[in-house]
Amino acid sequence: MSASVTSNSHNRSRLACVSCTRRKVKCSKTIPCTNCVRRGEQESCILGPVEATSPTVIDAQQTNRRQSRCETPSQQASQHELDFLRRRIAELESEVTKSTSNPGQYSKNNVHPTEDAASSGEAPPSYPTTNPIDAVGDRSDSTDAVMKDAASILEFLAWGRRKDPDYHSVVSPEATLTAGTASGDVRDSHRGEATTDTFGECSPLSILQLLLPSPRQVCQLVQYHEECLLWYHGSFVASVFRNQLETFYSRHSGVVDNPGVNLQWVALLFSVMAASLTCSPPTRFQSWGFRDPERSTLSKRWFGAVITCLTEAEYTANLSILSCQAIATSTISAHLLGFSNSQSIHLAAAVRIAQSLGLHDGNREATGSKVDREMGRRVWCQLCSQDWFGIPFSESYLVSPLYSTSEPPSNCHDHDMQPLPASIPTITSYCRFLREVAAIMPQLQDGLMVCNTAYTRYEQVLAWDARLRALVTTERPLFLTSVPIDPEWPSWIPWARRALAISSGHKIIMIHRSFLSDSFTNPAFAFTRRTCLAASKTIIKEYKCVVEEDGPVLWIHQAFSVAASIILLLDVLHRDPSDRQSAQHRQLAEDTVDILCRCPNSMIAVRGVKLLRALLAEVSKAMTAEAAPNQGRKRRRNEDSFLSDVQGSPSGRQSHTFDFSAFLRTFYEDNAGGQSSRQARGAGSLGPIPDGGVPGEDAQPNYYQNNEADTADFGEPDFGFPLPPAGLDGGNGFANLLYLVNHDCFSMT
């Protein structure tokens, strides 16, 4: 009887896959099955071999083995593919049958499989299965490691980027979806836009033609870029581009797919227009005839058109300086539109293309006309600046200063290309000086990498801190100081002064980033704490002045003010709430939130508001706990806040430490759930905007001006305090907090 039972069971083909059979779990009996898909093992999901004792089955198996021995490897591979396709067709037919009775379920399971996996608590197969919340708490030494990177995590959250691959996107969890969206790297609050392709049957070039506005509007956008934005990046020569634009309309009638039109130049055109439309104030773009939401739609579509043109032109094979110019120019709009991730990749490609063209080699740039050489120097200068400014976040760089031997751009006007003294402002002046600031970053990184102790690393930080201070205070061009403005100077001089003050303050913070989080708890790094607080106040002061001007909206204004506010709030969370500076720092952060709420079309602002409000909520909890009766204070703090008391501070007063790891976990939980409902409200839920005051006009990057107690003692840091225990790696919680927001990162400042 037992033999009969065994024989009958072997005659039945197995419907469960091998993996589920081995694990002894219920299988969906489809290939690949549901369990294997959720485990990311769909490639290995196969049915078990058909075992049999009957002569018929045995003969069939022997016949198959004989046939397989006669087949070539290619025939066997083809047979496997056919078998897989047959199984897949059967599976899809089964799904279609199910959809008849429950179409909503079919749409959920097939249109957005990644979202379905996320809702079920399982990770999609393309990504690690580690739960992001568990990852924060389960890693070894997680508390120390997370806290050291706290601030950078938050800053990069505002950028929609991730410094640590283990941290899934928190502010914008859609960033982990397999497919990107038309609106940017991450799906933002502009959910009203249609995601379907209205022109699905049109060629890419036909769609590009539809995206071009009238010739008059194109000229207005280009003129604004030349007058108000080109000083900031200097990626192309205005006179050359203007002549090319005239040829585009006079000879080619403005037709993109004309055989004589270079698509890489068209990419530069769209890059210029996208920057102008994104960065211009409302009064300006409305005068050109653009209104919201068309402005929001076109700015993103134009940015996407840049990549479409480059792809159609096969720019990685057909090397041209035009692609480098288009990509470098795109940075000014990429971060505001939410394309930081893709822009960093394209910048890396542009660097390699420029190196292949010899733009980095001073010996190879001797060929060509004076204009060609100057054009190459300008775009290479910009690519170097963007690469080096990204070092604090990527901990690496693409362009080695040792092998970058080309001359910096000449301080000259476009019409004659004659070199002028550095004191005379030209279209290249700001970029020339900013490159000197950027050149500090690779030297600092190299110095930190060869140090083995926190003591020697901190010496490097102090040395380059002093170098940057000297550079921005004594070596900057005269027109970038606080001297009266000459009427003959270009209109962008006041904007450049404020941009330099904001960017220089942020670079001071970036130099100290490795010790910033430790400075809140270790008095050995009190100098870093005072320096970063003073720089943060300078950034916010200048930002308040910027919003009262009718100048261009630069992404660094919003991004660096978010970074400054993060530092101020982290300081409040590590300071006694009764300290008078706590209220001052909190008010500055609230002022920043109010200003950012006026920028609903900026992804940096949207993410930054979300993050800063979460930190402000923690500050409110801390103040409430402090004001509570003494007998219940400890209990409430432990239950409702991430603060803990620290006794024995140098001042003799009680201080606090902030549990960033717990905050990050809660922040993720709050933003991962109910995401759709919050996004449906969009920017309209940012709240009322109070009017802000107008600070003084001095744009000098003085990190300590009007900072009261912060300026009391700015001597050398006291190394008599105990240094952190062995094993401190200089990691920075600030670096990771900033990552939750957004990327001075791989871009120009």
C-alpha positions in Angstrom: 0.0 0.0 0.0 2.8 2.3 0.8 4.4 1.6 -2.5 1.2 2.5 -4.3 0.9 5.8 -2.5 4.5 6.7 -3.3 4.0 5.9 -6.9 0.8 7.9 -7.2 2.4 11.0 -5.5 5.4 10.9 -7.9 3.2 10.8 -10.9 1.7 14.2 -9.9 3.7 17.2 -11.2 4.7 19.7 -8.5 3.0 23.1 -8.7 5.0 24.7 -5.9 8.4 26.2 -6.6 11.6 24.6 -5.3 12.3 27.5 -2.9 8.8 27.4 -1.2 8.9 23.6 -1.1 12.3 23.8 0.7 11.1 26.5 3.1 7.8 24.6 3.7 5.7 27.7 3.0 2.6 28.1 0.9 3.4 28.9 -2.7 1.2 31.0 -5.0 2.0 28.3 -7.7 2.9 30.9 -10.3 6.4 31.5 -11.8 7.8 33.6 -10.3 5.8 33.1 -7.2 4.8 35.9 -4.8 7.1 34.8 -2.1 10.2 34.7 -4.4 9.3 38.1 -5.8 9.1 39.6 -2.3 12.4 38.0 -1.4 14.0 39.3 -4.5 14.7 35.7 -5.7 12.4 35.7 -8.8 15.3 34.7 -11.1 15.8 31.4 -9.2 12.1 30.6 -8.9 11.6 27.3 -10.7 9.4 24.3 -10.5 10.8 21.1 -8.9 11.7 18.2 -11.2 8.9 15.8 -12.1 9.7 12.6 -10.3 8.1 9.4 -11.5 8.3 5.6 -11.1 5.9 4.7 -13.9 7.4 3.5 -17.2 5.8 6.2 -19.2 7.3 9.1 -17.1 10.7 7.4 -16.9 10.7 6.9 -20.7 9.9 10.6 -21.2 12.7 11.7 -18.9 15.2 9.5 -20.6 14.1 10.8 -24.0 14.5 14.4 -22.8 18.0 13.6 -21.5 19.0 12.1 -24.8 17.7 15.1 -26.6 19.4 17.5 -24.3 22.7 15.8 -24.9 22.3 16.2 -28.6 21.4 19.9 -28.4 24.1 22.7 -28.6 24.4 25.2 -25.7 22.7 27.9 -27.7 19.7 25.5 -28.5 19.4 24.7 -24.8 19.4 28.4 -23.9 16.7 29.1 -26.5 14.6 26.2 -25.1 15.0 27.7 -21.6 13.8 31.1 -22.9 10.8 29.5 -24.6 9.9 27.6 -21.5 10.1 30.8 -19.4 8.0 32.8 -22.0 5.3 30.1 -22.0 5.1 30.2 -18.2 5.0 34.0 -18.2 2.2 34.0 -20.8 0.2 31.6 -18.7 0.8 33.7 -15.7 -0.3 36.9 -17.4 -3.4 35.2 -18.8 -4.2 34.2 -15.3 -3.8 37.8 -14.1 -6.0 39.1 -16.8 -8.7 36.6 -15.8 -8.5 37.8 -12.2 -8.7 41.5 -13.3 -12.1 40.9 -14.8 -13.6 40.3 -11.3 -11.3 42.8 -9.5 -9.7 45.4 -11.8 -8.5 47.5 -8.9 -6.5 44.7 -7.5 -4.9 44.1 -10.9 -3.9 47.7 -11.3 -2.4 47.7 -7.8 -0.4 44.6 -8.3 0.9 45.3 -11.8 1.1 49.0 -12.5 3.0 49.9 -9.3 4.6 46.7 -8.0 7.1 48.6 -6.0 4.4 50.6 -4.2 2.6 47.4 -3.5 5.7 45.9 -2.0 6.2 48.9 0.2 2.6 48.8 1.5 3.0 45.2 2.4 6.1 45.9 4.4 8.3 44.0 2.0 11.1 45.6 0.0 10.9 45.4 -3.8 13.4 43.0 -5.4 15.5 45.8 -6.9 16.4 47.1 -3.4 17.7 45.7 -0.2 15.1 44.1 2.0 16.3 45.9 5.1 13.6 48.0 6.7 14.9 51.6 6.8 13.5 52.0 10.3 15.2 48.9 11.6 18.4 49.8 9.8 18.7 52.9 11.9 18.4 51.0 15.2 20.0 47.7 14.4 23.4 48.7 13.0 26.3 48.2 15.3 27.2 51.4 17.2 24.2 52.9 15.5 23.7 55.7 18.0 27.2 57.1 17.6 27.4 56.6 13.9 24.0 58.2 13.2 24.6 61.1 15.5 27.9 61.9 13.9 26.1 62.2 10.5 22.9 63.8 11.9 23.1 67.2 10.3 24.2 65.9 6.8 21.4 63.4 6.8 19.0 66.2 7.3 20.5 68.5 4.7 20.5 65.8 2.1 16.8 65.0 2.9 16.0 68.5 1.8 17.8 67.7 -1.4 15.9 64.5 -1.9 19.2 62.6 -1.8 20.8 60.0 0.4 24.3 60.1 1.8 24.0 56.7 3.4 22.5 54.0 1.1 21.0 52.3 4.2 18.8 55.3 4.8 15.8 55.2 2.5 14.5 58.5 1.4 12.4 60.0 4.2 11.0 63.3 3.1 10.5 61.9 -0.4 10.1 58.1 -0.1 9.1 58.0 -3.8 12.8 58.4 -4.6 13.2 54.7 -4.2 10.8 53.8 -6.9 12.3 51.8 -9.8 11.1 54.2 -12.5 11.6 58.0 -12.4 8.9 60.5 -13.0 8.6 63.3 -15.4 8.7 65.9 -12.7 12.1 65.1 -11.3 14.3 62.6 -9.5 11.6 62.3 -6.9 7.9 62.8 -7.2 7.2 66.0 -5.5 4.1 67.8 -4.3 3.1 68.9 -7.8 0.9 65.8 -8.2 -1.6 67.6 -10.3 0.6 67.2 -13.4 -0.4 64.4 -15.8 2.2 61.6 -15.8 1.0 60.1 -19.0 2.7 61.0 -22.3 0.2 62.9 -24.3 2.4 62.7 -27.4 3.3 59.1 -27.1 3.4 58.4 -30.8 5.5 61.5 -31.6 9.2 61.4 -32.1 11.4 63.0 -29.5 12.4 65.7 -31.9 8.8 66.6 -32.7 8.1 67.0 -29.0 11.1 69.2 -28.6 9.8 71.5 -31.3 6.5 71.8 -29.4 8.3 72.8 -26.3 9.9 75.9 -27.9 8.1 79.2 -27.2 8.0 82.0 -29.7 11.2 83.5 -30.9 10.5 86.7 -29.0 10.2 84.8 -25.7 13.3 82.7 -26.5 15.3 85.9 -26.9 13.8 87.4 -23.7 14.8 84.2 -21.8 18.3 84.2 -23.2 18.8 88.0 -22.6 17.8 87.6 -18.9 20.2 84.7 -18.5 23.1 86.7 -19.9 22.3 89.8 -17.8 21.3 88.1 -14.5 22.5 84.5 -14.3 25.6 84.0 -16.4 27.8 85.8 -13.9 27.0 83.0 -11.4 28.2 80.0 -13.5 30.0 81.4 -16.6 29.6 78.1 -18.5 29.5 79.6 -22.0 30.4 82.8 -23.9 27.4 85.0 -24.3 28.5 86.6 -27.6 29.1 83.2 -29.2 25.8 81.7 -28.0 23.9 84.8 -29.2 25.4 84.4 -32.7 24.5 80.7 -32.7 20.9 81.6 -31.7 20.6 84.1 -34.6 21.8 81.4 -37.0 19.3 78.9 -35.6 16.4 81.2 -36.5 17.7 82.8 -39.7 19.2 79.8 -41.4 17.2 76.9 -39.9 13.9 78.8 -39.2 14.0 77.6 -35.6 13.4 74.0 -36.6 15.0 71.5 -34.1 15.2 68.5 -36.5 16.8 70.5 -39.3 19.8 68.5 -40.6 22.1 71.4 -39.9 21.1 71.8 -36.3 23.4 70.4 -33.6 21.2 68.8 -31.0 23.9 69.3 -28.3 23.5 73.1 -29.0 19.7 72.7 -28.7 20.4 71.1 -25.3 22.3 74.2 -24.3 19.4 76.4 -25.5 16.9 74.5 -23.3 19.3 74.6 -20.4 19.5 78.4 -20.7 15.8 78.8 -20.9 15.1 76.4 -18.0 17.4 78.4 -15.8 15.9 81.7 -16.7 12.3 80.5 -16.2 13.1 78.8 -12.9 15.3 81.5 -11.3 13.5 84.7 -12.5 11.2 86.5 -10.0 7.4 86.5 -10.7 7.4 90.0 -12.0 9.9 89.1 -14.7 8.6 85.8 -16.0 5.0 87.2 -16.0 6.2 90.1 -18.2 7.3 87.5 -20.7 3.8 86.0 -20.8 4.3 82.9 -18.6 1.9 82.1 -15.8 1.7 79.4 -13.2 1.1 76.5 -13.6 2.6 76.7 -17.1 5.8 78.1 -15.7 6.1 75.1 -13.4 5.4 72.6 -16.2 7.7 74.2 -18.8 10.7 74.6 -16.5 10.6 70.9 -15.8 9.9 69.9 -19.4 12.7 72.1 -20.6 15.1 70.5 -18.1 14.0 67.1 -19.4 14.5 68.4 -23.0 18.2 69.0 -22.2 18.7 65.3 -21.5 16.6 64.3 -24.4 18.7 66.3 -26.8 21.9 65.0 -25.4 20.6 61.4 -25.6 19.4 61.8 -29.2 22.8 63.3 -30.1 24.6 60.4 -28.5 26.7 62.9 -26.6 28.8 60.2 -24.8 30.1 59.1 -28.2 30.1 62.4 -30.1 32.1 64.4 -27.7 31.6 68.2 -27.8 32.1 71.1 -25.5 28.4 71.9 -26.0 27.3 69.0 -23.9 29.6 70.1 -21.1 28.1 73.6 -21.3 24.6 72.4 -21.3 25.1 70.2 -18.2 27.0 72.8 -16.3 24.4 75.4 -17.0 21.6 73.0 -15.9 22.8 72.9 -12.3 21.3 76.3 -11.6 17.8 75.0 -12.1 18.3 71.2 -11.4 18.2 71.5 -7.6 15.2 73.8 -7.4 13.3 71.5 -9.7 14.1 68.4 -7.8 16.6 66.8 -10.2 19.7 66.7 -7.9 20.3 63.0 -8.3 20.3 62.9 -12.1 22.3 66.2 -12.3 25.1 64.7 -10.2 25.4 61.8 -12.7 25.4 64.1 -15.7 28.0 66.3 -14.1 30.3 63.3 -13.8 29.8 62.5 -17.4 30.5 66.1 -18.4 33.8 66.0 -16.4 34.9 62.9 -18.3 33.9 64.5 -21.7 35.8 67.6 -20.8 38.9 65.6 -19.9 38.6 63.7 -23.2 38.5 67.0 -25.0 41.7 68.1 -23.2 40.0 71.0 -21.4 41.9 70.2 -18.2 45.3 70.1 -19.9 47.2 73.3 -20.1 49.5 71.9 -22.8 46.6 70.9 -25.1 44.6 74.1 -24.8 47.1 76.0 -26.9 45.4 75.1 -30.1 42.3 76.9 -31.4 41.3 80.5 -31.4 41.4 82.8 -28.3 37.6 82.5 -28.0 37.8 78.7 -28.2 40.4 78.6 -25.4 38.5 81.0 -23.2 35.3 78.9 -23.8 37.1 75.8 -22.7 38.6 77.4 -19.6 35.2 78.8 -18.5 33.3 75.5 -18.6 36.2 73.6 -17.1 36.4 76.1 -14.2 32.7 75.6 -13.6 33.0 71.8 -13.6 35.9 71.9 -11.2 34.0 74.1 -8.8 30.9 71.9 -8.8 33.0 68.8 -8.3 35.1 70.1 -5.5 32.1 71.7 -3.7 30.6 68.2 -3.6 33.5 66.7 -1.6 32.0 67.3 1.9 29.1 65.1 1.0 30.6 62.4 -1.3 34.0 62.2 0.5 35.6 62.0 -2.9 36.2 64.0 -6.1 36.6 63.4 -9.8 39.0 66.2 -10.8 42.4 66.0 -9.2 44.0 69.4 -8.9 47.4 67.8 -9.6 46.3 67.0 -13.1 44.2 70.1 -13.8 46.8 72.3 -15.4 44.6 74.6 -17.6 44.6 78.3 -16.9 41.7 79.9 -15.1 39.3 82.0 -17.2 40.6 85.4 -18.1 39.1 88.4 -16.3 37.9 89.9 -19.6 34.8 91.2 -21.4 33.3 89.1 -24.2 33.6 91.7 -26.9 37.4 91.9 -26.9 38.7 89.1 -24.6 41.4 91.5 -23.3 42.7 90.6 -19.8 41.7 93.2 -17.1 42.8 93.7 -13.5 41.0 91.6 -10.9 39.5 94.7 -9.4 37.4 95.3 -12.5 34.2 93.2 -12.5 33.6 91.1 -15.6 31.3 88.2 -16.4 34.0 85.7 -15.2 35.0 87.5 -12.0 32.7 85.7 -9.5 33.4 82.3 -10.9 37.2 82.9 -10.9 37.1 83.7 -7.2 34.7 81.0 -6.3 37.0 78.4 -7.9 39.7 79.5 -5.4 37.3 78.8 -2.6 36.4 75.5 -4.1 40.1 74.5 -4.4 40.3 74.4 -0.6 38.0 71.4 -0.4 40.2 68.7 -2.1 43.2 69.8 -0.1 41.2 69.5 3.1 39.9 66.1 2.1 43.4 64.8 1.3 44.7 66.1 4.6 41.9 64.4 6.6 42.4 61.1 4.8 46.0 60.7 5.9 45.3 61.5 9.5 44.9 58.8 12.1 43.6 60.6 15.1 40.9 63.1 15.9 43.5 65.5 17.2 45.4 65.6 13.9 42.2 65.8 11.9 41.1 68.7 13.9 44.4 70.4 13.2 43.7 70.1 9.5 40.2 71.6 10.0 41.6 74.6 11.9 44.3 75.2 9.3 41.9 75.3 6.3 39.4 77.3 8.3 42.1 79.9 8.7 42.9 79.7 5.0 39.3 80.2 4.0 38.9 83.2 6.3 41.9 84.9 4.9 40.7 84.2 1.3 37.2 85.7 1.7 38.2 88.6 3.8 41.5 89.9 2.4 41.9 88.4 -1.1 38.5 88.8 -2.6 38.1 91.4 -5.4 37.3 94.9 -4.4 33.8 95.0 -5.9 32.8 92.0 -3.8 33.6 93.9 -0.6 31.3 96.4 1.1 32.7 99.4 -0.8 30.1 101.7 -2.4 28.8 100.4 -5.7 30.1 102.1 -8.8 27.2 103.0 -11.2 29.4 101.7 -14.1 29.5 98.2 -12.5 27.1 95.5 -13.8 23.7 95.1 -12.2 24.5 91.8 -10.7 27.2 93.1 -8.2 24.8 93.3 -5.2 23.5 89.7 -5.9 27.1 88.5 -6.2 28.0 90.0 -2.8 25.2 88.2 -1.0 25.8 85.0 -2.9 29.4 85.1 -1.8 28.5 85.8 1.8 26.0 82.9 1.9 28.3 80.5 0.1 31.4 81.4 2.1 29.4 80.9 5.3 28.3 77.5 4.1 31.9 76.6 3.2 33.1 77.4 6.7 30.5 75.0 8.0 31.5 72.4 5.5 35.1 72.6 6.7 34.0 71.9 10.2 31.4 69.3 9.3 33.5 66.4 10.6 33.3 67.7 14.1 30.1 69.6 14.1 27.9 67.0 15.8 30.6 66.3 18.4 30.9 70.0 19.1 27.4 69.9 20.7 28.6 67.5 23.4 32.4 67.7 23.6 33.9 71.0 24.8 37.1 70.3 23.0 35.3 71.3 19.8 33.7 74.5 21.2 35.4 76.5 18.5 33.6 74.6 15.8 30.3 75.1 17.5 30.8 78.9 17.8 32.1 79.2 14.3 29.2 77.2 12.7 26.6 79.1 14.7 28.0 82.4 13.7 28.2 81.3 10.0 24.6 80.1 10.2 23.4 83.4 11.5 25.2 85.2 8.7 23.6 83.0 6.1 20.0 83.6 7.4 20.7 87.3 7.7 21.8 87.5 4.1 18.9 85.4 3.0 16.4 87.8 4.6 18.0 90.6 2.5 17.8 88.5 -0.7 14.1 87.9 -0.5 13.5 91.7 -0.4 15.4 92.2 -3.6 14.1 91.7 -7.2 17.1 89.5 -8.1 17.3 86.0 -9.4 16.3 83.1 -7.2 19.5 81.0 -6.7 19.2 77.6 -5.3 22.0 78.2 -2.7 19.7 80.8 -1.0 17.2 78.2 0.0 19.5 75.2 0.4 22.1 76.9 2.6 19.5 78.6 4.7 18.0 75.2 5.4 21.5 74.0 6.4 22.0 77.0 8.7 18.6 76.5 10.3 19.4 72.8 11.0 22.5 73.8 12.8 20.7 76.4 14.9 18.0 73.9 15.9 20.5 71.2 16.7 22.2 73.8 19.0 18.8 74.5 20.7 18.2 70.8 21.2 21.6 70.5 22.9 21.2 73.7 25.0 19.2 74.4 28.1 15.8 75.8 27.0 16.2 78.6 29.5 19.3 79.9 27.8 18.6 83.2 26.1 20.3 82.1 22.8 17.8 79.2 22.5 15.0 81.6 21.8 17.1 83.6 19.4 18.2 80.6 17.4 14.6 79.2 17.3 13.3 82.5 16.0 15.8 82.5 13.2 14.8 79.0 12.1 11.1 80.0 12.2 11.9 83.1 10.1 13.5 80.8 7.5 10.5 78.5 7.4 8.2 81.5 6.8 10.4 82.6 3.9 10.6 79.1 2.4 6.9 78.8 2.5 6.8 81.4 -0.2 8.5 79.1 -2.6 6.0 76.3 -3.3 7.6 75.5 -6.7 11.0 74.8 -5.2 11.6 71.2 -4.1 14.4 72.4 -1.7 11.9 74.7 0.0 9.2 72.1 0.2 11.4 69.4 1.7 13.2 72.0 3.9 10.0 73.2 5.4 8.9 69.7 6.2 12.2 68.9 7.9 12.6 72.1 9.8 9.0 71.9 11.2 9.8 68.4 12.5 12.9 69.8 14.3 10.9 72.8 15.6 8.3 70.4 17.0 11.1 68.7 19.0 12.2 72.1 20.3 8.6 72.8 21.4 8.5 69.5 23.2 11.8 70.3 25.0 10.5 73.7 26.1 7.2 72.2 27.3 9.0 69.6 29.3 11.3 72.3 30.9 8.3 74.3 31.9 6.5 71.3 33.5 6.5 70.8 37.3 9.7 69.3 38.5 8.2 66.1 39.7 6.9 65.2 36.3 9.6 66.6 34.1 11.7 63.5 33.7 8.8 61.3 32.9 7.5 63.6 30.2 10.8 64.1 28.6 11.5 60.4 28.3 8.0 59.8 26.8 7.5 62.7 24.5 10.9 63.9 23.5 14.3 62.7 22.2 16.2 64.7 24.8 18.1 63.4 27.7 19.8 65.3 30.5 23.6 65.5 30.8 25.1 66.4 34.1 28.5 68.0 34.7 28.8 70.4 31.8 31.8 72.8 31.9 29.5 75.7 32.8 28.2 73.9 35.8 24.6 74.0 34.3 22.6 71.1 33.2 22.7 70.5 29.4 20.9 68.1 27.1 21.7 65.7 24.3 19.5 65.0 21.4 18.7 61.4 20.3 19.0 61.9 16.6 18.6 58.2 15.9 15.2 58.1 17.6 14.2 61.3 15.9 15.1 59.9 12.4 13.1 56.8 13.1 10.0 58.8 14.1 10.5 61.2 11.3 10.5 58.4 8.8 7.4 56.8 10.3 5.5 60.1 10.2 6.4 60.8 6.6 6.2 57.3 5.2 2.6 56.9 6.3 -0.1 59.1 4.9 2.2 60.5 2.3 -0.5 60.7 -0.4 -2.8 62.8 1.7 -0.1 65.3 2.6 1.0 65.6 -1.0 -2.5 66.1 -2.1 -2.6 69.2 0.0 0.7 70.3 -1.7 2.3 73.6 -1.1 -1.0 75.1 0.0 -0.6 73.5 3.4 2.5 75.5 4.2 0.6 77.9 6.3 0.4 81.7 6.6 3.5 83.8 5.8 4.2 86.7 8.1 6.2 89.7 6.7 9.9 89.7 7.4 12.1 92.6 8.2 14.8 94.0 6.0 18.2 93.7 7.6 21.1 96.0 6.7 22.8 96.2 3.3 26.3 95.0 4.2 27.0 91.8 2.3 30.4 91.3 3.7 30.9 87.6 4.7 31.5 88.4 8.4 30.6 85.2 10.3 30.7 86.9 13.7 29.0 90.3 13.1 26.1 91.0 15.4 26.3 87.6 17.0 26.7 88.8 20.5 27.9 86.0 22.8 29.2 84.0 19.9 31.9 86.6 19.3 33.0 86.7 22.9 36.0 84.3 22.6 37.3 83.4 19.2 40.8 82.4 20.1 42.4 79.1 19.4 40.3 76.1 20.6 41.3 74.7 24.0 43.0 71.3 23.6 43.1 71.0 27.3 39.6 69.5 27.2 39.5 65.7 26.9 39.3 64.5 23.2 36.7 61.9 22.2 37.6 58.3 22.9 39.6 56.3 20.4 37.6 55.3 17.3 36.2 58.7 16.5 36.2 58.7 12.7 35.2 62.3 12.1 31.8 61.2 10.7 29.2 63.9 10.9 25.6 63.8 11.9 25.2 67.2 10.3 26.2 65.7 7.0 23.5 63.1 7.1 20.8 65.5 8.3 21.4 67.7 5.4 21.2 64.7 3.1 17.5 64.4 4.1 16.9 67.8 2.6 18.9 68.2 -0.6 23.3 68.9 -2.4 25.7 71.5 -2.1 26.8 68.6 -2.8 27.4 67.9 -6.4 27.0 71.4 -7.5 28.2 74.8 -7.7 27.7 77.3 -4.9 
